[in-house]
């Protein structure tokens, strides 16, 4: 009985130590989450401005030809997949990869992984990797996003890929993060119907040297903004998932400690009762 009680006590101490770690990770994730959401929100106005510029050019010039708006002739798909560098984030990484499996089924694909978990996953499955230069999402800067955007644009212009998609985890709420795939090239949906009044107003805008050159110059900038914003959103999603997972782990640890403490107290009480019984029985003997 004594040995069993000692084992339970050691188990309680072990769970308490684990609970301290999970609680600390929960607090750190919650603290970083606020900053990550702020970064994502601050990057959106820049992205919206560039997208508005591209739409204005495309709507005003229906006859211009840009390599970025033409449908690709190659049937190969390139996916930029943003995952995490670490685990302990619930289903954050696994849900993204399951989504990728269903999204890419039956397609000839190549991937540009961002995040250590993304690199490990696709290497393990022998999926062709475009580049591993940006394998650690925590170290990807805005400058790196411009470099990735230029690589994507060059690959698309050289017709290495007919479609380029961005796959990441969208931050819906603190309790919900949803995997998402968005097409980034070609930009075939920018042009829309324009009213006569809009045409007259936009005819006053002059682009130097010409609208097509400006459009082709803005596209890599726009894609860099999309990547940077998506990375910030993915980081926020990962932190929210980790905070939720660590909160659940802390709650489970507390529940386990309560159960073990109850078992320990019952065992201790039984041991004391047994000792009293033995003493009384000994005292009653003639």
C-alpha positions in Angstrom: 0.0 0.0 0.0 2.8 2.4 0.9 4.6 1.8 -2.3 1.4 2.4 -4.3 0.8 5.7 -2.4 4.4 6.8 -3.2 3.9 6.1 -6.9 0.6 8.1 -6.9 2.4 11.0 -5.2 5.2 11.0 -7.8 2.6 10.9 -10.5 0.8 13.9 -9.1 4.1 15.9 -9.0 4.8 14.9 -12.6 1.4 16.0 -13.8 1.8 19.3 -11.8 5.1 20.0 -13.6 3.5 19.3 -17.0 0.6 21.6 -16.1 3.0 24.4 -15.3 4.5 24.0 -18.8 1.2 23.9 -20.6 -0.1 26.9 -18.7 3.0 28.9 -19.5 2.7 27.9 -23.2 -0.9 29.0 -23.2 0.0 32.4 -21.8 2.8 32.9 -24.2 0.6 31.9 -27.2 -2.1 34.3 -26.0 0.4 37.2 -25.7 1.9 36.6 -29.2 -1.5 36.1 -30.8 -2.5 39.8 -30.2 0.7 41.0 -31.9 0.2 38.6 -34.8 -3.4 39.8 -35.4 -2.2 43.4 -35.3 0.5 42.7 -38.0 -2.1 41.0 -40.2 -4.6 43.9 -39.8 -1.9 46.5 -40.5 -0.8 44.8 -43.7 -4.4 44.6 -45.2 -4.7 48.3 -46.3 -1.5 48.0 -48.4 -2.9 44.9 -50.0 -6.3 46.5 -50.7 -4.6 49.5 -52.3 -2.6 47.4 -54.7 -5.5 45.3 -55.6 -7.6 48.4 -56.3 -4.9 49.7 -58.6 -4.8 46.4 -60.5 -8.5 46.4 -60.9 -8.6 50.0 -62.1 -6.0 49.2 -64.8 -7.7 46.0 -65.9 -11.2 47.6 -66.0 -10.0 50.6 -68.0 -7.9 48.6 -70.5 -9.8 45.7 -71.9 -7.4 45.2 -74.8 -4.1 45.0 -73.0 -2.3 41.7 -72.7 -0.5 40.8 -69.5 1.2 37.4 -68.9 -0.3 37.4 -65.4 -3.9 37.4 -66.7 -3.6 34.8 -69.3 -4.7 31.3 -68.5 -1.7 29.0 -68.2 -1.1 26.4 -70.8 0.8 24.0 -68.5 -1.4 21.6 -66.5 1.1 21.6 -63.6 0.0 23.2 -60.3 2.2 25.0 -57.8 1.0 25.3 -54.2 2.6 27.7 -51.7 1.8 25.9 -48.5 2.2 27.9 -45.2 2.3 25.7 -42.1 4.0 25.9 -38.7 7.5 25.4 -37.5 6.5 23.4 -34.3 3.8 21.1 -33.1 1.7 21.3 -29.9 -0.9 23.3 -31.8 -3.8 20.9 -31.8 -4.9 20.0 -35.4 -3.4 23.2 -36.9 -0.9 21.4 -39.2 -2.7 18.1 -39.6 -5.9 19.8 -40.7 -4.0 21.9 -43.3 -2.3 18.8 -44.8 -5.6 16.8 -44.9 -7.1 19.8 -46.8 -4.2 19.8 -49.1 -4.7 16.1 -49.9 -8.3 16.6 -50.9 -7.5 19.9 -52.8 -4.7 18.4 -54.9 -6.2 14.9 -55.6 -5.7 14.0 -59.2 -3.4 17.0 -60.0 0.2 17.1 -60.9 1.6 19.4 -58.3 4.8 21.0 -57.0 5.0 22.8 -53.7 6.8 25.8 -52.2 6.7 25.0 -48.5 6.9 27.7 -45.8 7.3 26.3 -42.3 9.3 23.3 -41.0 6.3 21.1 -40.7 5.4 21.8 -44.3 8.9 20.8 -45.5 8.9 17.6 -43.5 5.4 16.6 -44.6 6.1 17.0 -48.4 9.6 15.5 -48.2 8.2 12.4 -46.4 5.6 12.0 -49.2 8.2 12.6 -52.0 6.3 15.6 -53.4 8.4 17.8 -55.7 9.6 20.9 -53.9 10.1 24.2 -55.8 12.5 25.6 -53.2 13.3 25.1 -49.5 14.9 28.5 -49.1 11.9 29.8 -47.0 11.5 26.7 -44.9 11.2 28.5 -41.5 8.1 30.6 -41.2 9.3 32.4 -38.1 12.2 33.9 -40.1 10.3 34.9 -43.2 10.4 38.7 -43.6 8.6 41.1 -45.8 11.8 41.1 -48.0 11.5 37.4 -48.3 7.9 37.7 -49.4 9.0 40.0 -52.3 11.6 37.4 -53.2 9.0 34.6 -53.2 6.7 36.8 -55.3 9.3 37.4 -57.9 10.1 33.6 -58.1 6.4 32.9 -58.6 6.0 35.5 -61.3 9.1 34.3 -63.2 8.0 30.7 -63.0 4.5 31.6 -64.3 5.9 33.7 -67.1 8.2 30.9 -68.2 5.1 28.6 -68.2 6.5 26.2 -65.7 3.1 26.1 -64.0 -0.4 26.8 -65.3 -1.9 27.5 -61.9 -0.4 28.9 -58.7 -2.3 28.6 -55.5 -1.7 29.7 -51.9 -2.7 27.3 -49.2 -2.8 28.6 -45.6 -5.0 28.6 -42.4 -7.5 31.4 -42.2 -8.2 33.0 -38.8 -12.0 32.9 -38.3 -12.1 33.3 -34.5 -10.2 32.3 -31.4 -12.0 28.9 -31.5 -12.0 28.4 -35.3 -9.2 28.3 -37.8 -10.0 27.0 -41.3 -7.6 25.7 -44.0 -8.0 27.7 -47.3 -6.7 27.6 -50.8 -6.7 30.8 -52.9 -5.6 31.2 -56.6 -3.0 33.9 -57.0 -2.0 33.3 -60.6 -3.4 33.8 -63.2 -5.2 37.0 -62.2 -8.1 36.3 -64.5 -10.9 37.6 -62.3 -9.7 41.2 -61.9 -11.5 42.7 -64.9 -15.2 43.3 -64.4 -18.1 45.2 -66.0 -17.7 49.0 -65.8 -20.4 51.6 -66.2 -20.1 54.4 -68.8 -19.6 56.9 -66.0 -16.7 54.9 -64.6 -15.1 54.7 -68.0 -15.2 58.5 -68.5 -13.7 59.0 -65.0 -11.0 56.5 -65.5 -10.1 57.8 -68.9 -8.4 60.8 -67.1 -5.8 58.4 -65.5 -2.5 58.2 -67.4 0.0 55.5 -66.7 3.7 55.9 -67.6 5.2 54.4 -69.7 1.9 52.5 -70.3 -0.8 50.7 -68.4 0.5 47.2 -69.2 4.0 48.0 -67.8 2.5 49.4 -64.6 0.2 46.4 -64.2 3.1 43.9 -64.7 5.2 45.9 -62.2 2.5 46.1 -59.5 1.6 42.3 -59.7 4.8 41.1 -57.9 4.2 43.8 -55.3 0.6 42.7 -54.8 1.6 39.0 -54.5 4.2 39.9 -51.9 1.5 41.6 -50.0 -0.8 38.6 -50.3 2.0 36.3 -49.0 2.9 38.6 -46.1 -0.7 39.0 -45.0 -1.3 35.2 -45.3 1.8 34.4 -43.3 0.6 36.8 -40.5 -2.9 35.3 -40.6 -1.4 31.7 -40.5 0.8 32.6 -37.5 -2.2 34.1 -35.7 -4.1 30.9 -36.5 -1.3 28.7 -35.2 -1.0 30.7 -32.0 -4.8 30.5 -31.5 -4.8 26.8 -32.0 -1.8 26.4 -29.6 -3.5 28.5 -27.0 -6.7 26.4 -27.3 -4.7 23.1 -27.2 -2.6 24.2 -24.2 -5.7 25.4 -22.4 -7.3 22.0 -22.9 -4.1 20.2 -21.8 -4.0 22.4 -18.6 -7.7 21.6 -17.9 -7.0 17.9 -18.4 -4.0 18.0 -16.1 -6.0 19.7 -13.4 -8.7 17.1 -13.7 -6.1 14.3 -13.5 -4.5 15.9 -10.4 -7.9 16.0 -8.7 -8.6 12.3 -9.6 -5.1 11.2 -8.4 -5.4 13.3 -5.2 -8.7 11.7 -4.4 -7.3 8.3 -5.0 -4.2 9.1 -2.8 -6.4 10.4 0.0 -8.6 7.4 -0.1 -5.5 5.1 -0.1 -4.0 7.1 2.8 -7.3 6.9 4.7 -7.5 3.2 4.1 -3.9 2.8 5.4 -4.7 4.7 8.6 -7.8 2.8 9.2 -6.0 -0.5 8.7 -3.3 0.6 11.2 -5.9 1.6 13.8 -7.7 -1.7 13.3 -4.5 -3.7 13.9 -3.7 -1.6 17.0 -7.2 -2.2 18.4 -7.1 -5.9 17.6 -3.7 -6.2 19.3 -4.9 -4.4 22.4 -7.9 -6.7 22.7 -5.8 -9.9 22.7 -5.4 -11.4 26.2 
